[in-house]
Amino acid sequence: MGTIYSHSRLSSFENCPKQFEFRYVLKVPSASEGVEAFVGKRVHEVLERLYLFVGKGQIPGIEKVVDRYHKLWEETYDPERVRIVRENTPLSYYRQLGEDCLRGYYLRHYPFDDSETLGLEKRVVFPLDDAGEYRMQGIIDRISRARDGAIEIHDYKTGARVPSQRILDQDRQLALYQLGLARTYGDDTEFRLVWHYVAKNRTCVSTRTKDDLAQLRTETIARIDEIQAATEFPARKISLCGWCEYKDRCPLWASPEDLARIEAEDAAARAEKRETGARAPEPADDSQLSLL
Ligand code: SF4
């Protein structure tokens, strides 16, 4: 069985092949994460827990939800690891942002009865082709059945920008999840793709036709072929370089001295791995890397 791809893996290659190489080919461990991703993870965790309680018929009060968020923050925040990229933005701003996201979401959706939750943080793995050579995976924030019977695929976004409807109608991530879920719920089931832009307290919805999904399947297979055939991974400067966990070893940003030092360290690590037979772990996929 070959590599299982994900939307994040494909996006990493599309955005910057060098980052893809660091993350998925060389599997260089990430020593840091941007504070935006850190906040996003905490918000996701709290919303998952909220819906777990809702499913048991126990809706927690809003203050309890916010308390849970701050407790999780205290338990997981590591100043050595979490980086603030934007200058002059204090940590307190980000902490408050997470709280505001949760308060807004809670008040907008209380008492959480507009749909029945079918799955939370659900991992889906599915083939794109009949032979099962091209496989995808993803983690869906929430799956639910709406009152009209449609299956909804929910995604929480903590980023500040809300894309236009045109962009959302072409979004790949949730449409891929629909391809995966159609294997469970049937091709003729009505699906809705739902994004919750919690920092802006906005909900956006899109749908896909069968033709859209067929085209997505073809394009994704073509992209995987392109990645599998790649032998070179050039660095490409992008607006998200500041958040890239490999900036300190990137040929476009690091000094020649740093690059030489890192190359020597990598060579030593590779030699040690060969001796011990140790394998680098797969990087976490579909984490909250696209939260900006
Ligand atoms: S810092 Fe920018 S150019 Fe360098 S690897 Fe990361 S995304 Fe690519």
Residues whose N, C-alpha, C, O or C-beta is under 5 A from the ligand:
A	BS01	SF4	C16 K18 Q19 A235 R236 K237 I238 C241 C244 Y246 K247 C250 L252
